[in-house]
C-alpha cells in the first residue's frame, strides 16, 4: 500500500510502498477515505517527543471502509463505513 513515512523528526515525509497489514484478533483493516493528523503527530514530526517509534505513518484519525476483519470481530463486516478517532 502507499504511505507517507516520517523517518526522522524535522525531515520531510517520504512516499513509500509498505506491506498491507493483515488484521489480527479483534482488528479490522480499513481502506482510508479521509485522514487527519493530530497534534501529537505534529509533535513527533517537529522533534518535540523523545524516542518516537520510527518510521511513522502520521494520521491515525480516519474515516474509511472495512475491507477485512480478523478473528473475534463481531461488530463490523467488510463494506461497513467506520470512523477512528
N, C-alpha and C positions, 0 to 999 in steps of 0.2 A: 504494500500500500504506500501511497505518497504521504510524507510527513515533513514538517519543518522542525529541525532539530537545533537545540542550543547545546553546543559542545563546551563552551566556557563562558562564564559571566563577562559581560561587556563586549562580546563578539556578536556579529550578525547571525541570525538564524540561517541554516542552510537547508536547501531542498534535498530530500533523501528518499530512497526506496527502502522500506523496512518490512520485515516479515509481518503478515497479517496474524494477529493473535487468535488463539482458539479459546473460547470461553471455558472456564473451569467450573467446578461445582458452585452453584448459586450465582453464576455470572451470565451476562448476555453480551453478545457482540453487536455493536451499533454502527450502522453506516451514517456518518455525521452529515447533517444538512446545514447546521448553523453552529458556530463555535464562538465563545467569548474567552478572553484572557482575564484572569482575576488579578488583584493587586499582589497577591503572594507570588504569582508567576513573574510579575514585573520586578519584585524584589530580587528574585533569583537572577533574572536577566541582567539587572543592574549591579549584581555582586553584593547585595546587602544582606544575604543569608549565608551563614557558614556551612560548608560541607554539603552542598546540594547534590542530589543523585543525578549525575550527568552520564550520557547525554539525556536531555529532557525534551519532551514534546509539550510545549506550553498550550494551555487552553483546555481545561477539563470541564468547563461549563458548556454543555452541548444540548442540542435537540437533534434527533435522528430517528432512524427506523431500525428496529431489531432485525438482524439478519440470521442470527443463530443463538441457540440457548444451550447452556451447559446442564449437567445433571442437577437434579433437585431445584429446577426453576419451574414454578407453577403459575406465577402471576403473569408472565409475559410469553408471547409466542412470536415467531417470525412474522413481520409485517406490521407489528404494533409500533405506533409513534410514541416516543418517550422523550423526556427531558431529564437531564442530570445536572444538579446544582453544583 
